[in-house]
Amino acid sequence: MSAAARIEITPADGLVDQPRRIVAYGFAPAAEVVVQASLAPADGSLWQSRATFVADARGTVSVADTAPIAGDWQEADPAAPVWAMRRTRLPARPELGEDTAPLRVAVSASAADGTVARAEYLLRFVAPGVTRRAVAEDGLSGTLFLPSGAGPHPAVVVLAGSGGGMHEQRAALYAAHGYAALALGYFKAPRRPDHISDTPLEYFEAALRWVRDHLRPANGFIAVSGVSRGGELALLLASRFPELVSAVVAYVPSAVVHGTLRAGRPGQPPDDTAWTWRGEALPNIWRGNPQADWTAFNAAPAPGQAVRQAAAFLSVLRDPAHAAAARIPVERIRGPVLLISGTDDGFWPSTLYCEQIARQLREHGHGWPVEHVVGDAAGHAIGLPQLPATLIAKPHPVAGLVLDGGGTAAANALASARSWTRVRAFLAQAASATAQP
Protein backbone atom coordinates (compact mmCIF):
# COMPACT_ATOMS: atom_id res chain seq x y z
CA MET A 1 0.00 0.00 0.00
CA SER A 2 1.35 3.42 -0.94
CA ALA A 3 2.19 5.55 2.07
CA ALA A 4 0.67 8.55 0.30
CA ALA A 5 -2.51 6.92 -0.94
CA ARG A 6 -5.54 7.05 1.32
CA ILE A 7 -9.34 7.04 1.27
CA GLU A 8 -11.27 9.49 3.40
CA ILE A 9 -14.92 8.67 4.14
CA THR A 10 -17.09 11.23 5.91
CA PRO A 11 -18.82 10.29 8.09
CA ALA A 12 -17.09 6.97 8.65
CA ASP A 13 -19.75 5.94 11.16
CA GLY A 14 -23.36 7.06 10.88
CA LEU A 15 -26.94 6.17 10.03
CA VAL A 16 -27.73 4.42 6.77
CA ASP A 17 -29.58 7.50 5.52
CA GLN A 18 -26.67 9.87 6.08
CA PRO A 19 -24.94 10.83 2.81
CA ARG A 20 -21.28 9.86 2.67
CA ARG A 21 -18.35 11.61 1.04
CA ILE A 22 -15.79 9.15 -0.35
CA VAL A 23 -12.52 10.62 -1.67
CA ALA A 24 -9.36 8.74 -2.71
CA TYR A 25 -6.06 10.67 -2.59
CA GLY A 26 -2.47 10.00 -3.57
CA PHE A 27 -2.80 8.60 -7.08
CA ALA A 28 -0.96 9.72 -10.20
CA PRO A 29 -2.70 12.52 -12.13
CA ALA A 30 -5.04 11.13 -14.82
CA ALA A 31 -4.46 7.57 -13.56
CA GLU A 32 -7.29 5.08 -13.96
CA VAL A 33 -8.38 4.18 -10.44
CA VAL A 34 -10.58 1.17 -9.70
CA VAL A 35 -12.87 1.65 -6.71
CA GLN A 36 -14.32 -1.52 -5.23
CA ALA A 37 -16.73 -1.95 -2.33
CA SER A 38 -17.96 -5.03 -0.49
CA LEU A 39 -20.50 -5.79 2.19
CA ALA A 40 -21.19 -8.97 4.19
CA PRO A 41 -24.47 -8.59 6.15
CA ALA A 42 -25.56 -10.78 9.05
CA ASP A 43 -27.51 -13.13 6.76
CA GLY A 44 -24.24 -14.44 5.29
CA SER A 45 -24.65 -12.99 1.81
CA LEU A 46 -21.89 -11.09 0.05
CA TRP A 47 -22.33 -7.96 -2.06
CA GLN A 48 -19.73 -6.27 -4.24
CA SER A 49 -19.45 -3.33 -6.62
CA ARG A 50 -16.71 -1.98 -8.88
CA ALA A 51 -16.17 1.13 -11.00
CA THR A 52 -13.23 2.76 -12.78
CA PHE A 53 -12.49 6.48 -12.48
CA VAL A 54 -9.88 8.85 -13.91
CA ALA A 55 -8.03 10.75 -11.19
CA ASP A 56 -7.94 14.54 -11.52
CA ALA A 57 -4.81 16.67 -11.92
CA ARG A 58 -4.09 16.29 -8.20
CA GLY A 59 -4.40 12.51 -8.27
CA THR A 60 -7.75 12.59 -6.48
CA VAL A 61 -11.02 10.72 -7.08
CA SER A 62 -14.21 12.02 -5.46
CA VAL A 63 -17.02 9.51 -5.85
CA ALA A 64 -19.62 12.22 -5.22
CA ASP A 65 -18.27 14.52 -7.93
CA THR A 66 -16.86 12.19 -10.60
CA ALA A 67 -18.70 9.87 -12.96
CA PRO A 68 -16.98 6.53 -13.60
CA ILE A 69 -15.72 5.71 -17.08
CA ALA A 70 -16.80 2.09 -16.59
CA GLY A 71 -18.34 -0.15 -13.97
CA ASP A 72 -21.51 -0.83 -12.01
CA TRP A 73 -22.80 2.75 -12.02
CA GLN A 74 -22.63 5.62 -14.49
CA GLU A 75 -23.25 8.85 -12.58
CA ALA A 76 -21.39 10.70 -9.84
CA ASP A 77 -23.09 9.44 -6.69
CA PRO A 78 -21.54 8.88 -3.24
CA ALA A 79 -24.16 6.22 -2.40
CA ALA A 80 -23.51 4.20 -5.57
CA PRO A 81 -20.75 1.96 -4.16
CA VAL A 82 -23.47 0.39 -2.00
CA TRP A 83 -26.67 0.61 -4.03
CA ALA A 84 -24.87 -0.69 -7.13
CA MET A 85 -23.55 -3.76 -5.31
CA ARG A 86 -24.40 -7.12 -6.84
CA ARG A 87 -24.99 -10.17 -4.69
CA THR A 88 -22.13 -12.62 -5.24
CA ARG A 89 -23.03 -15.07 -2.47
CA LEU A 90 -26.48 -16.23 -1.42
CA PRO A 91 -27.56 -15.73 2.19
CA ALA A 92 -26.92 -18.65 4.51
CA ARG A 93 -29.50 -17.33 7.01
CA PRO A 94 -32.16 -15.43 5.06
CA GLU A 95 -34.19 -14.99 8.24
CA LEU A 96 -31.61 -12.37 9.25
CA GLY A 97 -32.44 -10.16 6.28
CA GLU A 98 -33.92 -7.56 8.65
CA ASP A 99 -31.07 -7.72 11.16
CA THR A 100 -30.30 -4.27 12.53
CA ALA A 101 -26.58 -4.78 13.19
CA PRO A 102 -24.38 -2.13 11.55
CA LEU A 103 -23.36 -2.80 7.97
CA ARG A 104 -19.60 -2.61 7.47
CA VAL A 105 -18.64 -1.47 3.98
CA ALA A 106 -15.06 -2.14 2.87
CA VAL A 107 -13.72 0.16 0.13
CA SER A 108 -10.51 -0.07 -1.87
CA ALA A 109 -8.99 2.11 -4.58
CA SER A 110 -6.19 0.77 -6.81
CA ALA A 111 -4.23 1.79 -9.89
CA ALA A 112 -2.12 -0.12 -12.43
CA ASP A 113 1.12 1.24 -10.93
CA GLY A 114 0.41 -0.69 -7.72
CA THR A 115 -0.92 2.23 -5.69
CA VAL A 116 -3.64 0.96 -3.34
CA ALA A 117 -5.68 2.50 -0.54
CA ARG A 118 -8.31 0.93 1.70
CA ALA A 119 -10.91 2.13 4.19
CA GLU A 120 -14.16 1.07 5.87
CA TYR A 121 -17.33 2.79 6.97
CA LEU A 122 -20.39 1.80 8.97
CA LEU A 123 -24.05 2.14 8.01
CA ARG A 124 -26.22 2.01 11.13
CA PHE A 125 -29.93 1.42 11.53
CA VAL A 126 -29.88 1.86 15.31
CA ALA A 127 -28.80 5.28 16.53
CA PRO A 128 -26.99 5.80 19.85
CA GLY A 129 -29.49 5.72 22.70
CA VAL A 130 -32.20 3.84 20.79
CA THR A 131 -33.50 0.83 22.70
CA ARG A 132 -35.05 -2.34 21.31
CA ARG A 133 -37.41 -4.83 22.91
CA ALA A 134 -39.70 -7.58 21.81
CA VAL A 135 -43.43 -7.05 22.24
CA ALA A 136 -45.41 -10.15 23.09
CA GLU A 137 -48.18 -8.86 25.36
CA ASP A 138 -51.87 -8.56 24.49
CA GLY A 139 -51.48 -11.17 21.77
CA LEU A 140 -49.16 -8.97 19.71
CA SER A 141 -45.99 -9.92 17.89
CA GLY A 142 -43.61 -7.06 17.31
CA THR A 143 -40.36 -5.29 18.00
CA LEU A 144 -40.40 -1.87 19.59
CA PHE A 145 -37.66 0.69 19.04
CA LEU A 146 -37.65 3.70 21.35
CA PRO A 147 -35.60 6.86 20.82
CA SER A 148 -33.27 8.19 23.47
CA GLY A 149 -34.78 10.60 25.94
CA ALA A 150 -37.76 10.39 28.24
CA GLY A 151 -40.35 11.31 25.64
CA PRO A 152 -43.21 11.19 25.00
CA HIS A 153 -42.43 10.56 21.34
CA PRO A 154 -44.73 10.46 18.32
CA ALA A 155 -45.29 6.87 17.21
CA VAL A 156 -45.14 4.90 13.97
CA VAL A 157 -46.50 1.40 13.40
CA VAL A 158 -44.47 -0.33 10.67
CA LEU A 159 -46.08 -3.03 8.50
CA ALA A 160 -44.34 -5.49 6.19
CA GLY A 161 -45.76 -6.69 2.89
CA SER A 162 -46.68 -10.07 1.45
CA GLY A 163 -43.37 -11.57 2.57
CA GLY A 164 -44.49 -11.28 6.17
CA GLY A 165 -42.16 -10.88 9.10
CA MET A 166 -41.24 -7.53 10.62
CA HIS A 167 -39.50 -4.55 9.05
CA GLU A 168 -37.14 -3.94 11.94
CA GLN A 169 -34.58 -1.96 9.95
CA ARG A 170 -37.18 0.60 8.96
CA ALA A 171 -38.57 0.78 12.50
CA ALA A 172 -35.08 1.28 13.92
CA LEU A 173 -34.45 4.14 11.51
CA TYR A 174 -37.75 5.77 12.43
CA ALA A 175 -36.64 5.59 16.06
CA ALA A 176 -33.30 7.15 15.11
CA HIS A 177 -35.30 10.16 13.97
CA GLY A 178 -37.35 10.49 17.13
CA TYR A 179 -40.32 8.14 16.73
CA ALA A 180 -41.44 5.31 18.96
CA ALA A 181 -41.59 2.67 16.22
CA LEU A 182 -43.34 -0.67 16.46
CA ALA A 183 -42.40 -3.20 13.76
CA LEU A 184 -45.62 -5.19 13.93
CA GLY A 185 -45.68 -8.80 12.72
CA TYR A 186 -48.96 -10.18 11.46
CA PHE A 187 -47.82 -13.35 9.71
CA LYS A 188 -44.53 -15.23 9.43
CA ALA A 189 -43.68 -13.75 12.80
CA PRO A 190 -43.46 -15.22 16.33
CA ARG A 191 -46.82 -16.45 17.62
CA ARG A 192 -48.51 -15.51 14.33
CA PRO A 193 -49.71 -17.68 11.43
CA ASP A 194 -47.38 -18.55 8.58
CA HIS A 195 -49.69 -17.06 5.95
CA ILE A 196 -51.75 -13.93 5.33
CA SER A 197 -55.00 -15.90 5.03
CA ASP A 198 -58.00 -14.66 7.06
CA THR A 199 -56.05 -12.06 9.02
CA PRO A 200 -58.49 -10.24 11.31
CA LEU A 201 -58.38 -6.44 11.36
CA GLU A 202 -59.15 -6.69 15.07
CA TYR A 203 -55.51 -7.69 15.57
CA PHE A 204 -54.35 -4.35 14.18
CA GLU A 205 -56.99 -2.46 16.13
CA ALA A 206 -55.57 -4.05 19.30
CA ALA A 207 -52.05 -3.05 18.24
CA LEU A 208 -53.06 0.57 17.64
CA ARG A 209 -54.81 0.71 21.01
CA TRP A 210 -51.73 -0.83 22.65
CA VAL A 211 -49.54 1.88 21.16
CA ARG A 212 -51.98 4.56 22.30
CA ASP A 213 -52.42 3.21 25.83
CA HIS A 214 -48.93 1.88 26.62
CA LEU A 215 -46.66 4.27 24.75
CA ARG A 216 -48.85 7.35 25.22
CA PRO A 217 -47.34 9.02 22.14
CA ALA A 218 -46.75 12.75 22.05
CA ASN A 219 -50.05 14.53 21.32
CA GLY A 220 -51.57 11.13 20.56
CA PHE A 221 -49.78 11.00 17.21
CA ILE A 222 -49.73 7.50 15.65
CA ALA A 223 -48.71 7.08 12.01
CA VAL A 224 -48.98 3.82 10.11
CA SER A 225 -46.28 3.02 7.55
CA GLY A 226 -46.59 0.02 5.25
CA VAL A 227 -44.98 -1.44 2.13
CA SER A 228 -46.86 -3.19 -0.72
CA ARG A 229 -49.53 -5.35 0.98
CA GLY A 230 -48.53 -3.43 4.09
CA GLY A 231 -49.30 -0.22 2.18
CA GLU A 232 -52.72 -1.61 1.28
CA LEU A 233 -53.14 -2.51 4.93
CA ALA A 234 -52.00 0.92 6.20
CA LEU A 235 -54.68 2.64 4.11
CA LEU A 236 -57.24 0.05 5.16
CA LEU A 237 -56.49 0.58 8.86
CA ALA A 238 -56.58 4.38 8.60
CA SER A 239 -59.96 4.07 6.85
CA ARG A 240 -61.35 1.54 9.33
CA PHE A 241 -59.96 3.12 12.53
CA PRO A 242 -59.61 6.83 11.74
CA GLU A 243 -59.69 7.76 15.42
CA LEU A 244 -56.54 5.70 16.01
CA VAL A 245 -54.42 6.70 12.99
CA SER A 246 -53.01 10.22 12.67
CA ALA A 247 -51.14 9.86 9.36
CA VAL A 248 -50.38 7.27 6.66
CA VAL A 249 -47.18 6.49 4.77
CA ALA A 250 -48.01 4.00 2.02
CA TYR A 251 -45.15 2.61 -0.06
CA VAL A 252 -46.21 1.08 -3.42
CA PRO A 253 -49.71 0.39 -2.04
CA SER A 254 -52.94 -0.82 -3.57
CA ALA A 255 -56.13 1.22 -3.88
CA VAL A 256 -58.27 -1.91 -3.53
CA VAL A 257 -58.43 -4.97 -1.31
CA HIS A 258 -56.79 -8.06 -2.81
CA GLY A 259 -56.99 -11.76 -2.07
CA THR A 260 -54.23 -13.84 -0.56
CA LEU A 261 -52.35 -13.76 -3.89
CA ARG A 262 -48.98 -15.46 -3.26
CA ALA A 263 -49.07 -15.31 0.54
CA GLY A 264 -51.92 -17.71 1.26
CA ARG A 265 -51.86 -21.21 2.71
CA PRO A 266 -50.54 -24.02 0.49
CA GLY A 267 -53.13 -24.96 -2.10
CA GLN A 268 -55.29 -21.93 -1.33
CA PRO A 269 -56.55 -20.06 -4.41
CA PRO A 270 -55.03 -16.58 -4.78
CA ASP A 271 -58.46 -14.93 -4.75
CA ASP A 272 -59.20 -16.24 -1.27
CA THR A 273 -59.65 -13.96 1.75
CA ALA A 274 -56.74 -12.02 3.17
CA TRP A 275 -58.54 -9.67 5.61
CA THR A 276 -61.57 -10.21 7.84
CA TRP A 277 -63.60 -7.98 10.14
CA ARG A 278 -65.87 -9.40 12.84
CA GLY A 279 -65.56 -12.82 11.27
CA GLU A 280 -66.60 -11.70 7.80
CA ALA A 281 -64.36 -11.57 4.75
CA LEU A 282 -63.60 -8.17 3.29
CA PRO A 283 -64.62 -8.18 -0.37
CA ASN A 284 -61.57 -8.47 -2.61
CA ILE A 285 -61.39 -7.42 -6.23
CA TRP A 286 -60.52 -10.88 -7.56
CA ARG A 287 -63.23 -13.13 -6.11
CA GLY A 288 -65.88 -13.73 -8.78
CA ASN A 289 -64.58 -10.95 -11.02
CA PRO A 290 -65.55 -11.79 -14.64
CA GLN A 291 -62.70 -9.62 -15.96
CA ALA A 292 -60.00 -11.40 -13.95
CA ASP A 293 -57.19 -12.52 -16.22
CA TRP A 294 -54.59 -14.53 -14.32
CA THR A 295 -52.34 -15.08 -17.35
CA ALA A 296 -49.53 -12.76 -16.26
CA PHE A 297 -49.86 -13.91 -12.64
CA ASN A 298 -49.69 -17.62 -13.49
CA ALA A 299 -47.13 -17.35 -16.29
CA ALA A 300 -44.42 -19.99 -16.10
CA PRO A 301 -41.09 -18.17 -16.20
CA ALA A 302 -38.73 -18.92 -19.03
CA PRO A 303 -35.40 -20.40 -17.96
CA GLY A 304 -33.40 -17.74 -16.17
CA GLN A 305 -36.24 -15.21 -16.24
CA ALA A 306 -38.69 -13.94 -13.66
CA VAL A 307 -42.47 -13.44 -13.69
CA ARG A 308 -43.67 -9.88 -14.17
CA GLN A 309 -47.26 -10.04 -12.97
CA ALA A 310 -48.49 -6.41 -12.96
CA ALA A 311 -50.64 -6.81 -16.08
CA ALA A 312 -52.93 -9.21 -14.25
CA PHE A 313 -53.84 -6.50 -11.74
CA LEU A 314 -55.06 -4.21 -14.51
CA SER A 315 -57.58 -6.78 -15.69
CA VAL A 316 -59.69 -6.80 -12.52
CA LEU A 317 -60.01 -3.01 -12.51
CA ARG A 318 -62.08 -3.27 -15.70
CA ASP A 319 -65.12 -4.50 -13.77
CA PRO A 320 -66.64 -1.40 -12.12
CA ALA A 321 -68.78 -3.32 -9.63
CA HIS A 322 -65.93 -5.39 -8.21
CA ALA A 323 -63.58 -2.41 -8.22
CA ALA A 324 -66.11 -0.37 -6.27
CA ALA A 325 -66.83 -3.15 -3.77
CA ALA A 326 -63.13 -3.73 -3.08
CA ARG A 327 -62.08 -0.07 -3.06
CA ILE A 328 -60.46 1.07 0.16
CA PRO A 329 -62.67 3.93 1.46
CA VAL A 330 -59.78 6.35 1.90
CA GLU A 331 -62.17 9.29 2.29
CA ARG A 332 -62.68 8.11 5.89
CA ILE A 333 -59.03 8.81 6.74
CA ARG A 334 -58.65 11.70 9.16
CA GLY A 335 -55.08 12.79 8.62
CA PRO A 336 -52.38 13.45 6.03
CA VAL A 337 -51.47 10.77 3.50
CA LEU A 338 -48.14 10.18 1.78
CA LEU A 339 -48.17 7.83 -1.22
CA ILE A 340 -45.02 6.45 -2.86
CA SER A 341 -44.97 4.57 -6.17
CA GLY A 342 -42.78 3.43 -9.06
CA THR A 343 -43.87 3.94 -12.66
CA ASP A 344 -42.27 0.63 -13.72
CA ASP A 345 -43.66 -1.46 -10.86
CA GLY A 346 -43.62 -5.07 -12.01
CA PHE A 347 -45.55 -6.43 -9.01
CA TRP A 348 -48.71 -4.36 -9.41
CA PRO A 349 -49.56 -0.91 -10.86
CA SER A 350 -48.66 1.15 -7.80
CA THR A 351 -48.56 4.50 -9.61
CA LEU A 352 -52.06 3.98 -11.00
CA TYR A 353 -53.27 2.90 -7.57
CA CYS A 354 -51.76 5.98 -5.93
CA GLU A 355 -53.33 8.25 -8.54
CA GLN A 356 -56.71 6.64 -7.83
CA ILE A 357 -56.26 7.12 -4.08
CA ALA A 358 -55.22 10.76 -4.44
CA ARG A 359 -58.15 11.44 -6.77
CA GLN A 360 -60.63 9.87 -4.34
CA LEU A 361 -59.28 12.03 -1.53
CA ARG A 362 -59.51 15.19 -3.64
CA GLU A 363 -63.04 14.41 -4.81
CA HIS A 364 -64.18 13.91 -1.22
CA GLY A 365 -62.61 17.17 -0.04
CA HIS A 366 -59.98 15.55 2.17
CA GLY A 367 -58.99 18.21 4.70
CA TRP A 368 -55.37 17.14 5.21
CA PRO A 369 -52.27 17.16 3.01
CA VAL A 370 -52.01 14.44 0.37
CA GLU A 371 -48.71 13.87 -1.39
CA HIS A 372 -47.72 11.38 -4.08
CA VAL A 373 -44.00 10.79 -4.58
CA VAL A 374 -43.53 9.16 -7.98
CA GLY A 375 -40.34 7.21 -8.69
CA ASP A 376 -39.83 7.67 -12.42
CA ALA A 377 -38.77 4.33 -13.98
CA ALA A 378 -38.61 2.80 -10.49
CA GLY A 379 -40.13 -0.55 -9.63
CA HIS A 380 -41.68 -2.16 -6.57
CA ALA A 381 -38.51 -2.21 -4.44
CA ILE A 382 -38.57 1.35 -3.12
CA GLY A 383 -37.20 1.27 0.40
CA LEU A 384 -34.49 2.72 2.58
CA PRO A 385 -31.63 4.68 1.01
CA GLN A 386 -28.02 3.57 0.57
CA LEU A 387 -28.72 -0.16 0.49
CA PRO A 388 -28.08 -2.59 -2.39
CA ALA A 389 -30.70 -2.06 -5.11
CA THR A 390 -29.67 -4.47 -7.83
CA LEU A 391 -31.85 -7.41 -6.82
CA ILE A 392 -34.69 -6.58 -9.21
CA ALA A 393 -35.88 -10.18 -9.58
CA LYS A 394 -36.04 -12.33 -6.45
CA PRO A 395 -38.04 -15.22 -4.99
CA HIS A 396 -41.25 -14.31 -3.22
CA PRO A 397 -40.65 -15.06 0.50
CA VAL A 398 -43.80 -17.20 0.78
CA ALA A 399 -44.44 -18.63 -2.69
CA GLY A 400 -40.80 -18.99 -3.70
CA LEU A 401 -41.52 -18.00 -7.32
CA VAL A 402 -39.01 -15.51 -8.74
CA LEU A 403 -40.81 -12.22 -9.45
CA ASP A 404 -39.63 -9.24 -11.47
CA GLY A 405 -40.25 -6.16 -9.33
CA GLY A 406 -39.47 -3.77 -12.18
CA GLY A 407 -37.32 -0.69 -12.43
CA THR A 408 -33.56 -0.43 -12.59
CA ALA A 409 -31.07 -0.37 -9.76
CA ALA A 410 -30.31 3.30 -10.38
CA ALA A 411 -33.99 4.30 -10.57
CA ASN A 412 -34.93 2.26 -7.51
CA ALA A 413 -32.02 3.69 -5.52
CA LEU A 414 -32.93 7.25 -6.49
CA ALA A 415 -36.59 6.67 -5.63
CA SER A 416 -35.60 5.20 -2.26
CA ALA A 417 -33.41 8.17 -1.39
CA ARG A 418 -35.89 10.82 -2.53
CA SER A 419 -38.92 9.18 -0.97
CA TRP A 420 -37.19 8.71 2.39
CA THR A 421 -36.37 12.42 2.46
CA ARG A 422 -40.06 13.15 1.88
CA VAL A 423 -41.16 10.60 4.49
CA ARG A 424 -39.06 12.31 7.16
CA ALA A 425 -40.35 15.76 6.24
CA PHE A 426 -43.95 14.52 5.95
CA LEU A 427 -43.95 12.86 9.37
CA ALA A 428 -42.27 15.82 11.03
CA GLN A 429 -44.90 18.17 9.63
CA ALA A 430 -47.76 15.82 10.48
CA ALA A 431 -46.55 15.29 14.05
CA SER A 432 -46.00 19.02 14.48
CA ALA A 433 -49.53 19.75 13.27
CA THR A 434 -51.03 17.56 16.00
CA ALA A 435 -49.09 19.56 18.60
CA GLN A 436 -50.66 22.85 17.57
CA PRO A 437 -53.61 24.10 19.61
N, C-alpha and C positions, 0 to 999 in steps of 0.2 A: 504494500500500500504506500502510495506517495505521501511523504510527510506534509506536502503542501495541499494535497487534495482533501477536501472535506465536504460533507453535506450538512447544511443547517436546515432544521425543520422547526417551524414556529406555528403554534405551540407544539412541543414534543409530547405533551401529555394533556389531553383535554377531552371534552365530550365529542361524540361522533358527529354532531352537527356543527362543530366549530370549524370554519375554514382553516386550512393549513397553508403555509408558505414553505415550499421545498426548493432549495437553491443549492446547486453543486458548484464548488469553487476549485480552482487550482488545475484546470486542464489547459492544454495548448489552445491558443486562439484558433477558431474555425475547426477545431477537432470534432469528429463525430463521436458523440458520447451516448452510450447505451444506458438508459435508466431502467432498472428492473425492480419490481416490488413483489413481495410474497406475504401471505397471510395463512396461518394455520389455526382456525377457530377450535372451540372446545369439542365440536362434533367429530373431529378427526379429519375433516376435509382439508384440501390444500388448494390455494388460489394463487395465481401468478399473472403478472402483466409485464410488458416490455415495450419500450419505445426508443427510437433513436433521434437525438437532437444534434444540432450544430452549435457548438459553444460560440459565444460572442467574442469581441475583440479582446476582452479581459480574461477569456477562458472560463466564462461562467455560463451555467444553464439554469434559468428560472422556469420551473414547470408551470407556474401561473402565468407567465408572460410570453412563453415560447411554444409555438406549435411544433410537434415532432415532424420529421421528414419521412418517417415510417414507423409502423408499430400498431399497437392495439387501440390507440386513439388518435384523432386528427387535429384537435383544437387545443389551444393553450387552456389548461384547466388543472388547478392544483389538486382537485379531488379525483382526477382520472386514473392515477396509479392504483386506486382501489376500485372505483366503479368499473373500470375496464378489465379487471382481473377475470381470468378464465379458470374454471375449476379443473384442476389436473389430477385430483384424487377424490374419490367418492367418500362421503362421510361414513365413519365406522359406527357412530352413535347418532343417527339422525334425530333422535329425541332431544338432543341438546342444541337443536337449531335455534332455539330462543334463549340460549344461555346468555346471561348478562355480564360474564367476565370480560375484562378489557380485551380488545383486539390488538395484538402486537403486529405492526406492519414493519417488515424489514425492507430497506431500500438500499440499492447499490447503484453506483455510477461508474462506468469503465470506458476506457478508450483503447485504441489499437496499440498505442505506445506503452501499454502496461499500467497506466495511471488508473487507480481504483480508489473509490471512497465508499464508505458504508455508514448507515445510520438506522435508527429505529424510532418509531413513534407509536403512541398508544391512542386508541379510540375507545372512549368510555361511554357506557350507557348509564352507569350509576355515578352520580356526582358525590363529592365528599359530603357527608352528613345525611345522605338519603338512607333510610332504613327499609328493610324488606322483611315481610312475614307472610306465612301462609294463612289463608282464611278458610276455615272449615266449619265455622259455626252457622247455625240457622239453615243447614242444608246446602250451604254455598260451597263452591270450589273456586278458589281464586288466589292470587298473590297481590298483596297490597304493598305499594311503595309510598313512603311518606317523606316529604321534604324535610330538611333540617329546620329547626326553629319550632317554637311551641304552637304556632298556628293561631286560629283555625286557617285552613287552606281551602281554596276552591277545589272541587273534586272532578275527576274524569273516570268514567267507567269504560274500559277498553275491551272491545269484542273482536275475536278472530273470525275468519271466514269459514268456508266449507272444508278446510283442512282440520278444523277443530283445534283443541289445545288452548293455550293462553299466549297472548302477545306480550310477554314480559319485557322485551327490549323496548317496545314502544311505551309501555307503562312506566318503566324506569326513567325514560327520557322526559316524559311528562313531569314526573316527580322532580327531575333535575331542574325544571323550569317553574317549580313552585306549586304543583298540583298534587293533591292526594289522589293517587292513581290506582285503581283496582283492575288488574287484568283478570277478567271474569271468564272462567271456563264453563262451557255449557254442554260440550260433548268432547270425547277423547281427552278427558281431564280427570283427575282423581275424583272418585265417588260419583262420576257422571257416566251416562251411557257412551257407548263407542260410536254412536251414529246420531245424525241430526233428527231422525224420525220422531214425530209426535212430541216435539219439545214444547212444554207448556210455557206460555208467556207469564204465568204466575211466578215462575222461577225468577224471571228478570224483575218483576215487580217487587219480589222479596229482596232482591239484591239492591235495587234502588232505595228501598225503605231502609235497608241495613246501612247503606252509605249515609243516608240522611240522619238516621237516629244514632249511629255509633261514631261516625266521623264528624258529625255536626259541621259541615263545610261552611266556609266563610260566606255569609249572606245567603246561605242555602243553595249556593251554586253547584249544580251537578250537570256536567256535560256527558254525552255519550258519543264515543268515537268507535267506528267500526269499519272493517275492510271487506269488500265484496259481499258475501252473504251477511257478514257482520254489519256492512253498510245498509243493506236491506233491513236488517234487524234494528239498527239504530234508529232509522226513520220510523219503523213500525212501533218501537217502544215510545218514541217521542209523541207519536200520534195517539197511542193507546193510553199513555200515562202522562199527559201534558203537565200535570201538577208536580211531577217528580223529575222532569227533564228540563234543564234551563237552556241548553244549546246542543246542536248536533254537528258532528264532523263525520261526513259519510264519504269514505274513499271508494271509488268505482262501485257505487251501489246500484241497486235495482229500484225502479219506480213501482214495481208490482211484486206481489207475493209469488214465490216459485214453489215447486215441489221439492222433494228430497234431492233431485238431480243425481249427482255422483256421491252424495254423502249419506245415502240411506243404508238400511240393513241389507245384508247379502240377499240377492234375489228379489228385493223390493223394486217395484217399477219406479222410474224417476219422476213420475207425476204424482207420487203418493205424498202424504201430508208431512210437512216439515214443522209447522207451528200450530198449536192448539190454544184455545182460550175457553176455560170452564168446561173442558172435556170435549169441545166441538172443534172440528178442523177449520182452520182459516181457509177460505176459498183460494186456490192457486190457479194461475193462468193456464196451466197445462191440462188439468183434469177435465176430460170431456170436450176439449177445444177442437172443433172441426177443422181449424186451420193449422193445427200443430203438425209441423214437418220435422221429424227427428233425424232426417238424413245426415245433416252436418254433425249432429250430436253423436249419432251411432256409427259414423264413418270409421271403417277400419284403416288405421294409419298405414301408409306405404312404408316399406322397410327404411328405417333411419329417419322417418318423418313423424311429426306430431299432429294431433287432431286440433283443428281450429274450428270451434263449435259455434261461434257467435251468430252465424246465419240462422241457426235453428231458433234463436230467441226472437228474431224478427218475425218469424212466421206466426207465432201465437198472438202478436199484437194486432194482426189483421182482423181478428174477431172482436168487434166492439163490445159485445156483451161480456165476454170473458175478461177482456182487458179492464172493463169498468168494475166488474165484481172483484177482481184481484188487486185493483189499484190501492196503493197505500194512501190513506186519507191524510196527506201531509198538511192540509189546511187546518187540522186540529192542533198542530204544533204551536206551542206558545213560547217561542224563543228564536234566536238567530240560527241560520242553517248554512253550513259550508259544504259544498259539493265538490268533489274532485274526480276527474275522469280522464281517460286517454282516448284520443280519436281513432287509434288503431287497436282497440281492445279486442283481443281474439277470444276471450272467454264469453263475454256478452256485451251488448252495445251500451257501455256505461255513459258515453257522451249523450246519446239519445235519451237514455233514462234521466240523466241529470237535467237535460233541457225540458223534459216533460215535468219533472218535479218543480223546477223553477217557474215554469209557466203556470202550473196549478197554484202555486203560492201567490204569484202575481194576480191571477184572475180572482182569487179569493181575498185579495186585499191584505195579505200577510203584513202584520205591523212591525216586523223585526227585519234586520238585515238578512239578505239572501245573496250568497256569493257562489259562483261556479268557476273553479279553477280548471282550465282545460289544458291538458298536456298534449300539445300538437305532436302527432306521430308517435305518441306513447301508447303503451299497451296496458295490460291489467296489473302489472307488477309495479305500481307506484307506491313507494313506501318511505322509509327513512333515508336521509341523505348519506353520502359517502360510504356506501356499502356496495359490494359487488352486484352488478346489474346485468351481467351477460347471460344469465340462465333464463332465456326467453321461453324455452320449452322444457318442461319438467313433469315428473309423475305427480298426478293428483294424490295428496296424502291419504285419502281413503280408498279411492277406486284403483289407484295405481297406474291408470292409463296416462300416457304422456300427452300433455295438452300444450298447445301453442298459445301463450298469453298475449302475443302481439307486441308491436313496437320494436325499437332497437335499443341496444344498451345505452347509447348516448341520449336518446330521447327519453327513455325511462329514468335515467339518472338525473337529467335536467328537470323532468317533471317532479321527481321525488324531492329535489332540493328546493325548487320554487314553491311547491305545495306546502312543504314543511314550514317555510318562512311565513306563508299565509296562515297556516294552522296556528302558529304561535301568536301572530298578531290578532287573529280572529278571536281566539280564546281569551287573550288579555283584554280585548275590548268588551267581549261579552261578560266576562267576570266583573270588569270595572262597572259596567252598566247596572248590574244587579246591586252594586254597593251604593249607587246614587239614591238619594231620598226621592 
